Amino acid sequence: MLLLLASLCLWTFPQTRAAPSSTQEMTRGLEWLTRYGYLPQPDPRAARLQSPEELKSAIRTMQRFAGLPVTGTMDQKTLDMMSHPRCSLPDIIGTSELMRRRRRRRRYALSDSVWTKTSLTWHIRSFPRTSQLSSYKVRELISLAFRAWSRSSALTFREETSGQADIVVDFSRSYHEDSYPFDGPGGTLAHAFFPGEHPISGDTHFDDEETWIHDPDNKYPGRGTDLFAVAVHEFGHALGLSHSSIKESIMMPYYQGPVGSPELYQLPQDDAMGIEQLYGKRPSGSYPDSDIPKFPVPTDLPIPDLPPDRPTQGPRPPSPDRCEARFDAIANIRGEVFFFKKKHFWRLQPSQHLVSLEPAQTLRFWNGLPQDFKAIDAAYERANDSQIVFFIGSHFWVFTNTQVNPGYPRPVSDLGLPPRTVVGAVFVWPHNGKTYLFEKDQYWRYDDRMGRVEQGYPKPVSLWKGVPNDLDDITSWNEGDTYFFKDTQFWKFTGGSVESDAGYPRFISHHWLHCEGSATSPPPSPRQGPEKGMCICGAAAPKAAPVLAFGILAFLWAVAC
């Protein structure tokens, strides 16, 4: 199954927060250890308390991997390292038992994906739009990053003039059609995809909103991110390498800044051994060091100024805590459940994997919502045409995938609702395919095919037995059951029932979002419906998913169970 893993490896920077309490620190530490593979993912079918011995062993393993003093305790050095910029690809993949069986003898780590050839092509499809680096300099640095890997293996790389190359490089912003949107300056830096047969395999994407610079001697710290250093790491993933625990390794999961002159750079021994293991040794006498790629320098380029002196690891915009629940909107979109809170959202995939413990920014995923919106009031996917509808205040927006349709927003009165109605919850009931729009203690039934509210409405919410008024939102899960959400709790309605199942309400954070031990979570109980089989796997991969480079969606930001 590792061939299908999202080899996501996003470089990400920590959020600046006030000093947390010891309980908060321990909770964050446990999440971090689980996210990066040191502790097993939670089994939703049973409660499981970590023993002191298991937790201590996980911490000791993490400390050895990170080159810290091995204390087995969540000390300050360990917590600081957990907040350091890093790649989101897990350091260890699998359960505790699997970790023991798969613990590698070599220091370097190989993925289960590899190119079946040693002659590869690459192409830069798009260049950074705001970087002080010219396109010729970007090409040179990218070429030298590939050359670093070919100097220590039988691999050869050739620049291709079209997008049909094996490895396609893009500088992109926000949502860029691979389901892993970038998050703007100071967060995720780049991601790459492991080798494979999927069209996107090997491709590498850099966040165009970062300040990319060439500063091999680190003379200007804080001015930007060294493109060459990030590219070498990313291409290691694109060629099939995972993370190394050796501090000197370029495949160390933590960003370590510039690595010196690209022309003179040689892979550390750990990385050289890893790439040679995958592709064999370089034939003696081939690819001499003097064979450095050169690109013509335009004569009419102005001498660029250095980028402004600003911290690249500054505070990121504050994001909400999923474990506090009380979501503004919850919707099943393309088979995934989206939990919206303020300007962020979390995604639960059809495989019941939480894509990330950290939220994504809504405005970087759906292009066309108002920049100053405070929260999404309700959202749903229309049954008749799969268009996505968002409600904010007394207006609504209709999207085709992630792009707003022309002519929006429109007032809810266009749907046949009273003017100034604020839709607080909306869902399509699988029982009859109709859309239900809720406002406080009343609701309307809407026919998407006919484009109008049906006669005889509104009706009181009390017709749905067992739920309160003024719901946060309602959604249907893929098996046909419906879930009503309010504050920290939810209710389940099986099939076409209009009465809540016995044993509800239950707690959202515990049953949907894996917040074991949170203040809003009761003791575990037998689970059914969407809770069955859940696990947090960062980004569970489709046929191919990126190796998050230096950061994470959450287990790979991404990697699947």
Buried (B, 14 or more C-beta within 10 A) or exposed (E): EBBBBBBBBBBBBBBEEEEEEEEEBBBBBBBBBBBBBBBBBBEBEEEEEBEEEBBBBBBBBBBEBBBBEBEBEBEEEBBEBBBBBBBBBBBBBBBBEEBEEEEEEEBBBBBBBBBEEBEBBBBBBBBBEEBBBBBBBBBBBBBBBBBBBBBBBBBBBEBBEEEEBBBBBBBBBBBBEBBBBBBBBBBBBBBBBBBBEBEBBBBBBBBBBBBBBBBBEEEEEEBBBBBBBBBBBBBBBBBBBBBBBBEEBBBBBBBBEBBBEBEEBEBBBBBBBBBBBBBEEBEEEEBEEEEEBEBEEEEEEEEEEEBEEEEBBEEBEEBBEBBBBBBBBBBBBEEBBBBBBBBBBBBBBEBBBBBBBBBBBBBBBBEBBEEEBEBBBBBBBBBEEEBBBBBBBBBBBBBEEBEBEEEBBEBBEEBBBEEEBBBBBBBBBBBEEBBBBBBEEBBBBBBBEEEEBEEEBBEEBEEBEBBBBEBBBBBBBEEEBBBBBBBBBBBBBBEEBEEBBEEBBBBBBBBBBBBBEBEBBEEBEEBBBBBEEBBBBBBBBBEBBBBBBBBBBBBBBBBBB
